[in-house]
Amino acid sequence: MVRKLRSRVRDNDYFQLTGGLNLAQAPLHLGPGELIGCYNYEVRTLGGYQRFQGFERLDGRTPPSITP
């Protein structure tokens, strides 16, 4: 007999992302709000996260942010 496991997270549950990026511990040992990875976000110095603003080339050409 196969029994379906119920999830402990419901649709209206949420987690505050305040724990920071934790690459040292195993995923099952993370605290609430800690991340194991993320895309396009970075950890803020005062806590929490912010959207990453992107990269700009530094190869000698005029940077794209400076429009002629």
PDBQT receptor file of N, H, CA, C and O in Angstrom, charges set to zero:
ATOM      1  N   MET A   1       0.831  -1.169   0.000  1.00  0.00    +0.000 N 
ATOM      2  CA  MET A   1       0.000   0.000   0.000  1.00  0.00    +0.000 C 
ATOM      3  C   MET A   1       0.886   1.247   0.000  1.00  0.00    +0.000 C 
ATOM      4  O   MET A   1       1.762   1.403   0.851  1.00  0.00    +0.000 OA
ATOM      5  N   VAL A   2       0.644   2.121  -0.960  1.00  0.00    +0.000 N 
ATOM      6  H   VAL A   2      -0.068   1.995  -1.651  1.00  0.00    +0.000 HD
ATOM      7  CA  VAL A   2       1.410   3.362  -1.067  1.00  0.00    +0.000 C 
ATOM      8  C   VAL A   2       0.608   4.473  -0.415  1.00  0.00    +0.000 C 
ATOM      9  O   VAL A   2      -0.563   4.680  -0.731  1.00  0.00    +0.000 OA
ATOM     10  N   ARG A   3       1.246   5.177   0.487  1.00  0.00    +0.000 N 
ATOM     11  H   ARG A   3       2.198   5.009   0.743  1.00  0.00    +0.000 HD
ATOM     12  CA  ARG A   3       0.567   6.252   1.197  1.00  0.00    +0.000 C 
ATOM     13  C   ARG A   3       1.125   7.594   0.738  1.00  0.00    +0.000 C 
ATOM     14  O   ARG A   3       2.342   7.781   0.709  1.00  0.00    +0.000 OA
ATOM     15  N   LYS A   4       0.258   8.519   0.382  1.00  0.00    +0.000 N 
ATOM     16  H   LYS A   4      -0.730   8.367   0.406  1.00  0.00    +0.000 HD
ATOM     17  CA  LYS A   4       0.693   9.841  -0.061  1.00  0.00    +0.000 C 
ATOM     18  C   LYS A   4       1.005  10.700   1.160  1.00  0.00    +0.000 C 
ATOM     19  O   LYS A   4       0.179  10.830   2.064  1.00  0.00    +0.000 OA
ATOM     20  N   LEU A   5       2.204  11.285   1.180  1.00  0.00    +0.000 N 
ATOM     21  H   LEU A   5       2.875  11.180   0.446  1.00  0.00    +0.000 HD
ATOM     22  CA  LEU A   5       2.592  12.144   2.289  1.00  0.00    +0.000 C 
ATOM     23  C   LEU A   5       2.013  13.535   2.095  1.00  0.00    +0.000 C 
ATOM     24  O   LEU A   5       2.051  14.088   0.996  1.00  0.00    +0.000 OA
ATOM     25  N   ARG A   6       1.484  14.084   3.155  1.00  0.00    +0.000 N 
ATOM     26  H   ARG A   6       1.452  13.634   4.047  1.00  0.00    +0.000 HD
ATOM     27  CA  ARG A   6       0.938  15.432   3.076  1.00  0.00    +0.000 C 
ATOM     28  C   ARG A   6       2.043  16.443   3.311  1.00  0.00    +0.000 C 
ATOM     29  O   ARG A   6       2.900  16.253   4.174  1.00  0.00    +0.000 OA
ATOM     30  N   SER A   7       2.017  17.503   2.549  1.00  0.00    +0.000 N 
ATOM     31  H   SER A   7       1.320  17.657   1.849  1.00  0.00    +0.000 HD
ATOM     32  CA  SER A   7       2.992  18.565   2.712  1.00  0.00    +0.000 C 
ATOM     33  C   SER A   7       2.663  19.392   3.945  1.00  0.00    +0.000 C 
ATOM     34  O   SER A   7       1.492  19.611   4.255  1.00  0.00    +0.000 OA
ATOM     35  N   ARG A   8       3.689  19.849   4.645  1.00  0.00    +0.000 N 
ATOM     36  H   ARG A   8       4.640  19.670   4.393  1.00  0.00    +0.000 HD
ATOM     37  CA  ARG A   8       3.478  20.691   5.812  1.00  0.00    +0.000 C 
ATOM     38  C   ARG A   8       3.360  22.162   5.414  1.00  0.00    +0.000 C 
ATOM     39  O   ARG A   8       3.002  22.995   6.247  1.00  0.00    +0.000 OA
ATOM     40  N   VAL A   9       3.653  22.494   4.164  1.00  0.00    +0.000 N 
ATOM     41  H   VAL A   9       3.944  21.817   3.487  1.00  0.00    +0.000 HD
ATOM     42  CA  VAL A   9       3.562  23.865   3.674  1.00  0.00    +0.000 C 
ATOM     43  C   VAL A   9       2.267  24.007   2.896  1.00  0.00    +0.000 C 
ATOM     44  O   VAL A   9       1.997  23.235   1.977  1.00  0.00    +0.000 OA
ATOM     45  N   ARG A  10       1.478  24.983   3.263  1.00  0.00    +0.000 N 
ATOM     46  H   ARG A  10       1.698  25.611   4.010  1.00  0.00    +0.000 HD
ATOM     47  CA  ARG A  10       0.224  25.246   2.564  1.00  0.00    +0.000 C 
ATOM     48  C   ARG A  10       0.395  26.439   1.631  1.00  0.00    +0.000 C 
ATOM     49  O   ARG A  10       1.386  27.163   1.720  1.00  0.00    +0.000 OA
ATOM     50  N   ASP A  11      -0.565  26.642   0.743  1.00  0.00    +0.000 N 
ATOM     51  H   ASP A  11      -1.371  26.054   0.671  1.00  0.00    +0.000 HD
ATOM     52  CA  ASP A  11      -0.478  27.736  -0.223  1.00  0.00    +0.000 C 
ATOM     53  C   ASP A  11      -0.391  29.103   0.432  1.00  0.00    +0.000 C 
ATOM     54  O   ASP A  11       0.240  30.006  -0.116  1.00  0.00    +0.000 OA
ATOM     55  N   ASN A  12      -1.005  29.272   1.582  1.00  0.00    +0.000 N 
ATOM     56  H   ASN A  12      -1.518  28.538   2.027  1.00  0.00    +0.000 HD
ATOM     57  CA  ASN A  12      -0.993  30.580   2.221  1.00  0.00    +0.000 C 
ATOM     58  C   ASN A  12       0.127  30.740   3.244  1.00  0.00    +0.000 C 
ATOM     59  O   ASN A  12       0.190  31.763   3.925  1.00  0.00    +0.000 OA
ATOM     60  N   ASP A  13       1.009  29.754   3.365  1.00  0.00    +0.000 N 
ATOM     61  H   ASP A  13       0.958  28.923   2.812  1.00  0.00    +0.000 HD
ATOM     62  CA  ASP A  13       2.171  29.880   4.241  1.00  0.00    +0.000 C 
ATOM     63  C   ASP A  13       3.236  30.720   3.555  1.00  0.00    +0.000 C 
ATOM     64  O   ASP A  13       3.309  30.752   2.326  1.00  0.00    +0.000 OA
ATOM     65  N   TYR A  14       4.047  31.387   4.330  1.00  0.00    +0.000 N 
ATOM     66  H   TYR A  14       3.987  31.361   5.328  1.00  0.00    +0.000 HD
ATOM     67  CA  TYR A  14       5.150  32.154   3.769  1.00  0.00    +0.000 C 
ATOM     68  C   TYR A  14       6.341  32.098   4.716  1.00  0.00    +0.000 C 
ATOM     69  O   TYR A  14       6.200  31.796   5.901  1.00  0.00    +0.000 OA
ATOM     70  N   PHE A  15       7.504  32.391   4.176  1.00  0.00    +0.000 N 
ATOM     71  H   PHE A  15       7.619  32.636   3.213  1.00  0.00    +0.000 HD
ATOM     72  CA  PHE A  15       8.726  32.437   4.953  1.00  0.00    +0.000 C 
ATOM     73  C   PHE A  15       9.408  33.769   4.678  1.00  0.00    +0.000 C 
ATOM     74  O   PHE A  15       9.589  34.139   3.518  1.00  0.00    +0.000 OA
ATOM     75  N   GLN A  16       9.784  34.486   5.711  1.00  0.00    +0.000 N 
ATOM     76  H   GLN A  16       9.637  34.186   6.654  1.00  0.00    +0.000 HD
ATOM     77  CA  GLN A  16      10.547  35.706   5.522  1.00  0.00    +0.000 C 
ATOM     78  C   GLN A  16      11.959  35.318   5.150  1.00  0.00    +0.000 C 
ATOM     79  O   GLN A  16      12.585  34.511   5.839  1.00  0.00    +0.000 OA
ATOM     80  N   LEU A  17      12.468  35.881   4.069  1.00  0.00    +0.000 N 
ATOM     81  H   LEU A  17      11.960  36.536   3.510  1.00  0.00    +0.000 HD
ATOM     82  CA  LEU A  17      13.819  35.559   3.615  1.00  0.00    +0.000 C 
ATOM     83  C   LEU A  17      14.811  36.490   4.299  1.00  0.00    +0.000 C 
ATOM     84  O   LEU A  17      15.257  37.478   3.716  1.00  0.00    +0.000 OA
ATOM     85  N   THR A  18      15.146  36.167   5.525  1.00  0.00    +0.000 N 
ATOM     86  H   THR A  18      14.784  35.365   5.998  1.00  0.00    +0.000 HD
ATOM     87  CA  THR A  18      16.043  37.021   6.299  1.00  0.00    +0.000 C 
ATOM     88  C   THR A  18      17.279  36.286   6.790  1.00  0.00    +0.000 C 
ATOM     89  O   THR A  18      18.123  36.888   7.454  1.00  0.00    +0.000 OA
ATOM     90  N   GLY A  19      17.407  35.013   6.483  1.00  0.00    +0.000 N 
ATOM     91  H   GLY A  19      16.722  34.525   5.943  1.00  0.00    +0.000 HD
ATOM     92  CA  GLY A  19      18.490  34.216   7.047  1.00  0.00    +0.000 C 
ATOM     93  C   GLY A  19      19.808  34.323   6.315  1.00  0.00    +0.000 C 
ATOM     94  O   GLY A  19      20.847  34.002   6.893  1.00  0.00    +0.000 OA
ATOM     95  N   GLY A  20      19.813  34.761   5.067  1.00  0.00    +0.000 N 
ATOM     96  H   GLY A  20      18.969  35.022   4.597  1.00  0.00    +0.000 HD
ATOM     97  CA  GLY A  20      21.043  34.869   4.315  1.00  0.00    +0.000 C 
ATOM     98  C   GLY A  20      21.333  33.614   3.511  1.00  0.00    +0.000 C 
ATOM     99  O   GLY A  20      20.612  32.619   3.591  1.00  0.00    +0.000 OA
ATOM    100  N   LEU A  21      22.391  33.683   2.743  1.00  0.00    +0.000 N 
ATOM    101  H   LEU A  21      22.977  34.490   2.678  1.00  0.00    +0.000 HD
ATOM    102  CA  LEU A  21      22.827  32.572   1.903  1.00  0.00    +0.000 C 
ATOM    103  C   LEU A  21      23.711  31.656   2.733  1.00  0.00    +0.000 C 
ATOM    104  O   LEU A  21      24.749  32.083   3.240  1.00  0.00    +0.000 OA
ATOM    105  N   ASN A  22      23.311  30.414   2.874  1.00  0.00    +0.000 N 
ATOM    106  H   ASN A  22      22.468  30.067   2.462  1.00  0.00    +0.000 HD
ATOM    107  CA  ASN A  22      24.031  29.460   3.712  1.00  0.00    +0.000 C 
ATOM    108  C   ASN A  22      24.528  28.317   2.838  1.00  0.00    +0.000 C 
ATOM    109  O   ASN A  22      23.759  27.438   2.449  1.00  0.00    +0.000 OA
ATOM    110  N   LEU A  23      25.819  28.340   2.536  1.00  0.00    +0.000 N 
ATOM    111  H   LEU A  23      26.443  29.054   2.852  1.00  0.00    +0.000 HD
ATOM    112  CA  LEU A  23      26.419  27.294   1.713  1.00  0.00    +0.000 C 
ATOM    113  C   LEU A  23      27.181  26.270   2.541  1.00  0.00    +0.000 C 
ATOM    114  O   LEU A  23      27.741  25.321   1.992  1.00  0.00    +0.000 OA
ATOM    115  N   ALA A  24      27.209  26.454   3.857  1.00  0.00    +0.000 N 
ATOM    116  H   ALA A  24      26.754  27.226   4.304  1.00  0.00    +0.000 HD
ATOM    117  CA  ALA A  24      28.019  25.604   4.716  1.00  0.00    +0.000 C 
ATOM    118  C   ALA A  24      27.260  24.392   5.255  1.00  0.00    +0.000 C 
ATOM    119  O   ALA A  24      27.864  23.340   5.468  1.00  0.00    +0.000 OA
ATOM    120  N   GLN A  25      25.960  24.516   5.479  1.00  0.00    +0.000 N 
ATOM    121  H   GLN A  25      25.470  25.370   5.306  1.00  0.00    +0.000 HD
ATOM    122  CA  GLN A  25      25.208  23.427   6.088  1.00  0.00    +0.000 C 
ATOM    123  C   GLN A  25      24.426  22.641   5.047  1.00  0.00    +0.000 C 
ATOM    124  O   GLN A  25      24.175  23.116   3.939  1.00  0.00    +0.000 OA
ATOM    125  N   ALA A  26      24.057  21.450   5.423  1.00  0.00    +0.000 N 
ATOM    126  H   ALA A  26      24.261  21.064   6.323  1.00  0.00    +0.000 HD
ATOM    127  CA  ALA A  26      23.217  20.624   4.555  1.00  0.00    +0.000 C 
ATOM    128  C   ALA A  26      21.825  21.251   4.457  1.00  0.00    +0.000 C 
ATOM    129  O   ALA A  26      21.362  21.863   5.419  1.00  0.00    +0.000 OA
ATOM    130  N   PRO A  27      21.147  21.111   3.310  1.00  0.00    +0.000 N 
ATOM    131  CA  PRO A  27      19.823  21.731   3.133  1.00  0.00    +0.000 C 
ATOM    132  C   PRO A  27      18.805  21.383   4.219  1.00  0.00    +0.000 C 
ATOM    133  O   PRO A  27      17.957  22.213   4.548  1.00  0.00    +0.000 OA
ATOM    134  N   LEU A  28      18.870  20.190   4.774  1.00  0.00    +0.000 N 
ATOM    135  H   LEU A  28      19.559  19.516   4.506  1.00  0.00    +0.000 HD
ATOM    136  CA  LEU A  28      17.906  19.815   5.810  1.00  0.00    +0.000 C 
ATOM    137  C   LEU A  28      18.176  20.484   7.150  1.00  0.00    +0.000 C 
ATOM    138  O   LEU A  28      17.329  20.437   8.042  1.00  0.00    +0.000 OA
ATOM    139  N   HIS A  29      19.345  21.108   7.308  1.00  0.00    +0.000 N 
ATOM    140  H   HIS A  29      20.033  21.146   6.584  1.00  0.00    +0.000 HD
ATOM    141  CA  HIS A  29      19.695  21.765   8.566  1.00  0.00    +0.000 C 
ATOM    142  C   HIS A  29      19.600  23.281   8.486  1.00  0.00    +0.000 C 
ATOM    143  O   HIS A  29      20.042  23.968   9.406  1.00  0.00    +0.000 OA
ATOM    144  N   LEU A  30      19.037  23.818   7.415  1.00  0.00    +0.000 N 
ATOM    145  H   LEU A  30      18.678  23.260   6.667  1.00  0.00    +0.000 HD
ATOM    146  CA  LEU A  30      18.926  25.266   7.272  1.00  0.00    +0.000 C 
ATOM    147  C   LEU A  30      17.861  25.815   8.203  1.00  0.00    +0.000 C 
ATOM    148  O   LEU A  30      16.873  25.148   8.507  1.00  0.00    +0.000 OA
ATOM    149  N   GLY A  31      18.080  27.034   8.644  1.00  0.00    +0.000 N 
ATOM    150  H   GLY A  31      18.883  27.577   8.397  1.00  0.00    +0.000 HD
ATOM    151  CA  GLY A  31      17.097  27.714   9.479  1.00  0.00    +0.000 C 
ATOM    152  C   GLY A  31      16.041  28.389   8.615  1.00  0.00    +0.000 C 
ATOM    153  O   GLY A  31      16.184  28.448   7.394  1.00  0.00    +0.000 OA
ATOM    154  N   PRO A  32      14.989  28.895   9.235  1.00  0.00    +0.000 N 
ATOM    155  CA  PRO A  32      13.937  29.585   8.480  1.00  0.00    +0.000 C 
ATOM    156  C   PRO A  32      14.489  30.806   7.747  1.00  0.00    +0.000 C 
ATOM    157  O   PRO A  32      15.200  31.619   8.337  1.00  0.00    +0.000 OA
ATOM    158  N   GLY A  33      14.165  30.930   6.476  1.00  0.00    +0.000 N 
ATOM    159  H   GLY A  33      13.588  30.269   5.997  1.00  0.00    +0.000 HD
ATOM    160  CA  GLY A  33      14.582  32.084   5.694  1.00  0.00    +0.000 C 
ATOM    161  C   GLY A  33      15.964  31.997   5.107  1.00  0.00    +0.000 C 
ATOM    162  O   GLY A  33      16.392  32.947   4.452  1.00  0.00    +0.000 OA
ATOM    163  N   GLU A  34      16.693  30.910   5.300  1.00  0.00    +0.000 N 
ATOM    164  H   GLU A  34      16.346  30.138   5.832  1.00  0.00    +0.000 HD
ATOM    165  CA  GLU A  34      18.027  30.763   4.726  1.00  0.00    +0.000 C 
ATOM    166  C   GLU A  34      17.923  30.159   3.333  1.00  0.00    +0.000 C 
ATOM    167  O   GLU A  34      17.049  29.335   3.063  1.00  0.00    +0.000 OA
ATOM    168  N   LEU A  35      18.822  30.576   2.458  1.00  0.00    +0.000 N 
ATOM    169  H   LEU A  35      19.532  31.245   2.678  1.00  0.00    +0.000 HD
ATOM    170  CA  LEU A  35      18.826  30.097   1.081  1.00  0.00    +0.000 C 
ATOM    171  C   LEU A  35      20.006  29.178   0.824  1.00  0.00    +0.000 C 
ATOM    172  O   LEU A  35      21.051  29.302   1.463  1.00  0.00    +0.000 OA
ATOM    173  N   ILE A  36      19.836  28.249  -0.120  1.00  0.00    +0.000 N 
ATOM    174  H   ILE A  36      18.987  28.148  -0.639  1.00  0.00    +0.000 HD
ATOM    175  CA  ILE A  36      20.954  27.431  -0.575  1.00  0.00    +0.000 C 
ATOM    176  C   ILE A  36      21.438  27.908  -1.937  1.00  0.00    +0.000 C 
ATOM    177  O   ILE A  36      22.479  27.456  -2.414  1.00  0.00    +0.000 OA
ATOM    178  N   GLY A  37      20.709  28.802  -2.560  1.00  0.00    +0.000 N 
ATOM    179  H   GLY A  37      19.863  29.169  -2.172  1.00  0.00    +0.000 HD
ATOM    180  CA  GLY A  37      21.085  29.375  -3.844  1.00  0.00    +0.000 C 
ATOM    181  C   GLY A  37      19.984  30.288  -4.333  1.00  0.00    +0.000 C 
ATOM    182  O   GLY A  37      18.837  30.184  -3.898  1.00  0.00    +0.000 OA
ATOM    183  N   CYS A  38      20.337  31.190  -5.245  1.00  0.00    +0.000 N 
ATOM    184  H   CYS A  38      21.268  31.275  -5.598  1.00  0.00    +0.000 HD
ATOM    185  CA  CYS A  38      19.335  32.097  -5.793  1.00  0.00    +0.000 C 
ATOM    186  C   CYS A  38      19.856  32.673  -7.111  1.00  0.00    +0.000 C 
ATOM    187  O   CYS A  38      21.063  32.688  -7.352  1.00  0.00    +0.000 OA
ATOM    188  N   TYR A  39      18.952  33.140  -7.950  1.00  0.00    +0.000 N 
ATOM    189  H   TYR A  39      17.972  33.127  -7.754  1.00  0.00    +0.000 HD
ATOM    190  CA  TYR A  39      19.291  33.770  -9.213  1.00  0.00    +0.000 C 
ATOM    191  C   TYR A  39      18.790  35.206  -9.192  1.00  0.00    +0.000 C 
ATOM    192  O   TYR A  39      17.667  35.472  -8.765  1.00  0.00    +0.000 OA
ATOM    193  N   ASN A  40      19.623  36.127  -9.651  1.00  0.00    +0.000 N 
ATOM    194  H   ASN A  40      20.536  35.911  -9.997  1.00  0.00    +0.000 HD
ATOM    195  CA  ASN A  40      19.286  37.538  -9.795  1.00  0.00    +0.000 C 
ATOM    196  C   ASN A  40      18.978  38.244  -8.477  1.00  0.00    +0.000 C 
ATOM    197  O   ASN A  40      18.345  39.300  -8.480  1.00  0.00    +0.000 OA
ATOM    198  N   TYR A  41      19.405  37.690  -7.374  1.00  0.00    +0.000 N 
ATOM    199  H   TYR A  41      19.919  36.833  -7.372  1.00  0.00    +0.000 HD
ATOM    200  CA  TYR A  41      19.253  38.349  -6.080  1.00  0.00    +0.000 C 
ATOM    201  C   TYR A  41      20.565  38.250  -5.341  1.00  0.00    +0.000 C 
ATOM    202  O   TYR A  41      21.341  37.317  -5.543  1.00  0.00    +0.000 OA
ATOM    203  N   GLU A  42      20.808  39.229  -4.475  1.00  0.00    +0.000 N 
ATOM    204  H   GLU A  42      20.177  39.987  -4.310  1.00  0.00    +0.000 HD
ATOM    205  CA  GLU A  42      22.007  39.220  -3.653  1.00  0.00    +0.000 C 
ATOM    206  C   GLU A  42      21.625  39.552  -2.225  1.00  0.00    +0.000 C 
ATOM    207  O   GLU A  42      20.587  40.163  -1.972  1.00  0.00    +0.000 OA
ATOM    208  N   VAL A  43      22.467  39.145  -1.300  1.00  0.00    +0.000 N 
ATOM    209  H   VAL A  43      23.310  38.648  -1.505  1.00  0.00    +0.000 HD
ATOM    210  CA  VAL A  43      22.215  39.391   0.116  1.00  0.00    +0.000 C 
ATOM    211  C   VAL A  43      22.618  40.824   0.436  1.00  0.00    +0.000 C 
ATOM    212  O   VAL A  43      23.718  41.256   0.089  1.00  0.00    +0.000 OA
ATOM    213  N   ARG A  44      21.731  41.562   1.096  1.00  0.00    +0.000 N 
ATOM    214  H   ARG A  44      20.838  41.211   1.378  1.00  0.00    +0.000 HD
ATOM    215  CA  ARG A  44      22.024  42.932   1.494  1.00  0.00    +0.000 C 
ATOM    216  C   ARG A  44      22.909  42.936   2.717  1.00  0.00    +0.000 C 
ATOM    217  O   ARG A  44      22.862  42.005   3.521  1.00  0.00    +0.000 OA
ATOM    218  N   THR A  45      23.720  43.976   2.872  1.00  0.00    +0.000 N 
ATOM    219  H   THR A  45      23.758  44.732   2.219  1.00  0.00    +0.000 HD
ATOM    220  CA  THR A  45      24.624  44.050   4.016  1.00  0.00    +0.000 C 
ATOM    221  C   THR A  45      23.882  44.257   5.330  1.00  0.00    +0.000 C 
ATOM    222  O   THR A  45      24.387  43.873   6.385  1.00  0.00    +0.000 OA
ATOM    223  N   LEU A  46      22.695  44.855   5.287  1.00  0.00    +0.000 N 
ATOM    224  H   LEU A  46      22.285  45.167   4.430  1.00  0.00    +0.000 HD
ATOM    225  CA  LEU A  46      21.920  45.094   6.507  1.00  0.00    +0.000 C 
ATOM    226  C   LEU A  46      20.837  44.047   6.729  1.00  0.00    +0.000 C 
ATOM    227  O   LEU A  46      19.953  44.241   7.563  1.00  0.00    +0.000 OA
ATOM    228  N   GLY A  47      20.894  42.940   5.993  1.00  0.00    +0.000 N 
ATOM    229  H   GLY A  47      21.612  42.783   5.315  1.00  0.00    +0.000 HD
ATOM    230  CA  GLY A  47      19.921  41.867   6.136  1.00  0.00    +0.000 C 
ATOM    231  C   GLY A  47      18.913  41.867   5.012  1.00  0.00    +0.000 C 
ATOM    232  O   GLY A  47      18.640  42.911   4.419  1.00  0.00    +0.000 OA
ATOM    233  N   GLY A  48      18.368  40.731   4.720  1.00  0.00    +0.000 N 
ATOM    234  H   GLY A  48      18.590  39.884   5.202  1.00  0.00    +0.000 HD
ATOM    235  CA  GLY A  48      17.403  40.593   3.645  1.00  0.00    +0.000 C 
ATOM    236  C   GLY A  48      18.083  40.423   2.294  1.00  0.00    +0.000 C 
ATOM    237  O   GLY A  48      19.276  40.128   2.224  1.00  0.00    +0.000 OA
ATOM    238  N   TYR A  49      17.318  40.612   1.217  1.00  0.00    +0.000 N 
ATOM    239  H   TYR A  49      16.348  40.851   1.273  1.00  0.00    +0.000 HD
ATOM    240  CA  TYR A  49      17.810  40.402  -0.128  1.00  0.00    +0.000 C 
ATOM    241  C   TYR A  49      17.369  41.553  -1.014  1.00  0.00    +0.000 C 
ATOM    242  O   TYR A  49      16.412  42.260  -0.699  1.00  0.00    +0.000 OA
ATOM    243  N   GLN A  50      18.064  41.735  -2.112  1.00  0.00    +0.000 N 
ATOM    244  H   GLN A  50      18.842  41.160  -2.368  1.00  0.00    +0.000 HD
ATOM    245  CA  GLN A  50      17.672  42.734  -3.094  1.00  0.00    +0.000 C 
ATOM    246  C   GLN A  50      17.944  42.185  -4.484  1.00  0.00    +0.000 C 
ATOM    247  O   GLN A  50      18.797  41.317  -4.671  1.00  0.00    +0.000 OA
ATOM    248  N   ARG A  51      17.201  42.706  -5.459  1.00  0.00    +0.000 N 
ATOM    249  H   ARG A  51      16.508  43.410  -5.307  1.00  0.00    +0.000 HD
ATOM    250  CA  ARG A  51      17.378  42.282  -6.845  1.00  0.00    +0.000 C 
ATOM    251  C   ARG A  51      18.723  42.771  -7.345  1.00  0.00    +0.000 C 
ATOM    252  O   ARG A  51      19.094  43.923  -7.118  1.00  0.00    +0.000 OA
ATOM    253  N   PHE A  52      19.447  41.908  -8.017  1.00  0.00    +0.000 N 
ATOM    254  H   PHE A  52      19.146  40.972  -8.201  1.00  0.00    +0.000 HD
ATOM    255  CA  PHE A  52      20.772  42.228  -8.532  1.00  0.00    +0.000 C 
ATOM    256  C   PHE A  52      20.645  43.169  -9.720  1.00  0.00    +0.000 C 
ATOM    257  O   PHE A  52      19.813  42.945 -10.598  1.00  0.00    +0.000 OA
ATOM    258  N   GLN A  53      21.451  44.207  -9.759  1.00  0.00    +0.000 N 
ATOM    259  H   GLN A  53      22.128  44.389  -9.046  1.00  0.00    +0.000 HD
ATOM    260  CA  GLN A  53      21.336  45.224 -10.799  1.00  0.00    +0.000 C 
ATOM    261  C   GLN A  53      22.048  44.840 -12.102  1.00  0.00    +0.000 C 
ATOM    262  O   GLN A  53      21.862  45.522 -13.110  1.00  0.00    +0.000 OA
ATOM    263  N   GLY A  54      22.834  43.804 -12.117  1.00  0.00    +0.000 N 
ATOM    264  H   GLY A  54      22.985  43.250 -11.298  1.00  0.00    +0.000 HD
ATOM    265  CA  GLY A  54      23.470  43.344 -13.347  1.00  0.00    +0.000 C 
ATOM    266  C   GLY A  54      24.943  43.690 -13.435  1.00  0.00    +0.000 C 
ATOM    267  O   GLY A  54      25.526  44.248 -12.505  1.00  0.00    +0.000 OA
ATOM    268  N   PHE A  55      25.534  43.345 -14.573  1.00  0.00    +0.000 N 
ATOM    269  H   PHE A  55      25.060  42.892 -15.328  1.00  0.00    +0.000 HD
ATOM    270  CA  PHE A  55      26.950  43.561 -14.811  1.00  0.00    +0.000 C 
ATOM    271  C   PHE A  55      27.140  44.628 -15.881  1.00  0.00    +0.000 C 
ATOM    272  O   PHE A  55      26.237  44.896 -16.673  1.00  0.00    +0.000 OA
ATOM    273  N   GLU A  56      28.300  45.222 -15.895  1.00  0.00    +0.000 N 
ATOM    274  H   GLU A  56      29.034  45.004 -15.251  1.00  0.00    +0.000 HD
ATOM    275  CA  GLU A  56      28.651  46.153 -16.953  1.00  0.00    +0.000 C 
ATOM    276  C   GLU A  56      30.057  45.795 -17.426  1.00  0.00    +0.000 C 
ATOM    277  O   GLU A  56      30.941  45.506 -16.620  1.00  0.00    +0.000 OA
ATOM    278  N   ARG A  57      30.248  45.817 -18.724  1.00  0.00    +0.000 N 
ATOM    279  H   ARG A  57      29.530  46.052 -19.379  1.00  0.00    +0.000 HD
ATOM    280  CA  ARG A  57      31.550  45.404 -19.251  1.00  0.00    +0.000 C 
ATOM    281  C   ARG A  57      32.633  46.410 -18.885  1.00  0.00    +0.000 C 
ATOM    282  O   ARG A  57      32.388  47.614 -18.810  1.00  0.00    +0.000 OA
ATOM    283  N   LEU A  58      33.822  45.896 -18.663  1.00  0.00    +0.000 N 
ATOM    284  H   LEU A  58      34.021  44.918 -18.724  1.00  0.00    +0.000 HD
ATOM    285  CA  LEU A  58      34.995  46.710 -18.351  1.00  0.00    +0.000 C 
ATOM    286  C   LEU A  58      36.153  46.249 -19.222  1.00  0.00    +0.000 C 
ATOM    287  O   LEU A  58      37.179  45.800 -18.712  1.00  0.00    +0.000 OA
ATOM    288  N   ASP A  59      35.988  46.362 -20.540  1.00  0.00    +0.000 N 
ATOM    289  H   ASP A  59      35.154  46.728 -20.954  1.00  0.00    +0.000 HD
ATOM    290  CA  ASP A  59      37.022  45.878 -21.455  1.00  0.00    +0.000 C 
ATOM    291  C   ASP A  59      37.665  47.003 -22.266  1.00  0.00    +0.000 C 
ATOM    292  O   ASP A  59      38.282  46.739 -23.298  1.00  0.00    +0.000 OA
ATOM    293  N   GLY A  60      37.533  48.240 -21.820  1.00  0.00    +0.000 N 
ATOM    294  H   GLY A  60      37.032  48.454 -20.981  1.00  0.00    +0.000 HD
ATOM    295  CA  GLY A  60      38.155  49.350 -22.529  1.00  0.00    +0.000 C 
ATOM    296  C   GLY A  60      37.201  50.125 -23.416  1.00  0.00    +0.000 C 
ATOM    297  O   GLY A  60      37.456  51.288 -23.731  1.00  0.00    +0.000 OA
ATOM    298  N   ARG A  61      36.111  49.502 -23.823  1.00  0.00    +0.000 N 
ATOM    299  H   ARG A  61      35.904  48.557 -23.567  1.00  0.00    +0.000 HD
ATOM    300  CA  ARG A  61      35.115  50.207 -24.639  1.00  0.00    +0.000 C 
ATOM    301  C   ARG A  61      34.252  51.089 -23.736  1.00  0.00    +0.000 C 
ATOM    302  O   ARG A  61      34.285  50.958 -22.512  1.00  0.00    +0.000 OA
ATOM    303  N   THR A  62      33.487  51.980 -24.344  1.00  0.00    +0.000 N 
ATOM    304  H   THR A  62      33.460  52.087 -25.338  1.00  0.00    +0.000 HD
ATOM    305  CA  THR A  62      32.590  52.834 -23.590  1.00  0.00    +0.000 C 
ATOM    306  C   THR A  62      31.526  51.968 -22.919  1.00  0.00    +0.000 C 
ATOM    307  O   THR A  62      30.907  51.138 -23.584  1.00  0.00    +0.000 OA
ATOM    308  N   PRO A  63      31.298  52.145 -21.606  1.00  0.00    +0.000 N 
ATOM    309  CA  PRO A  63      30.275  51.340 -20.928  1.00  0.00    +0.000 C 
ATOM    310  C   PRO A  63      28.895  51.602 -21.493  1.00  0.00    +0.000 C 
ATOM    311  O   PRO A  63      28.605  52.731 -21.889  1.00  0.00    +0.000 OA
ATOM    312  N   PRO A  64      28.029  50.595 -21.545  1.00  0.00    +0.000 N 
ATOM    313  CA  PRO A  64      26.675  50.775 -22.083  1.00  0.00    +0.000 C 
ATOM    314  C   PRO A  64      25.839  51.793 -21.292  1.00  0.00    +0.000 C 
ATOM    315  O   PRO A  64      24.888  52.361 -21.829  1.00  0.00    +0.000 OA
ATOM    316  N   SER A  65      26.188  52.023 -20.024  1.00  0.00    +0.000 N 
ATOM    317  H   SER A  65      26.960  51.561 -19.587  1.00  0.00    +0.000 HD
ATOM    318  CA  SER A  65      25.406  52.966 -19.231  1.00  0.00    +0.000 C 
ATOM    319  C   SER A  65      25.658  54.419 -19.633  1.00  0.00    +0.000 C 
ATOM    320  O   SER A  65      24.862  55.300 -19.307  1.00  0.00    +0.000 OA
ATOM    321  N   ILE A  66      26.750  54.671 -20.333  1.00  0.00    +0.000 N 
ATOM    322  H   ILE A  66      27.396  53.956 -20.598  1.00  0.00    +0.000 HD
ATOM    323  CA  ILE A  66      27.071  56.027 -20.807  1.00  0.00    +0.000 C 
ATOM    324  C   ILE A  66      26.629  56.111 -22.253  1.00  0.00    +0.000 C 
ATOM    325  O   ILE A  66      27.304  55.591 -23.142  1.00  0.00    +0.000 OA
ATOM    326  N   THR A  67      25.511  56.756 -22.494  1.00  0.00    +0.000 N 
ATOM    327  H   THR A  67      24.963  57.178 -21.772  1.00  0.00    +0.000 HD
ATOM    328  CA  THR A  67      24.993  56.888 -23.864  1.00  0.00    +0.000 C 
ATOM    329  C   THR A  67      25.544  58.147 -24.505  1.00  0.00    +0.000 C 
ATOM    330  O   THR A  67      25.589  59.197 -23.863  1.00  0.00    +0.000 OA
ATOM    331  N   PRO A  68      25.967  58.061 -25.771  1.00  0.00    +0.000 N 
ATOM    332  CA  PRO A  68      26.532  59.244 -26.444  1.00  0.00    +0.000 C 
ATOM    333  C   PRO A  68      25.497  60.301 -26.749  1.00  0.00    +0.000 C 
ATOM    334  O   PRO A  68      25.827  61.345 -27.310  1.00  0.00    +0.000 OA
TER     335      PRO A  68
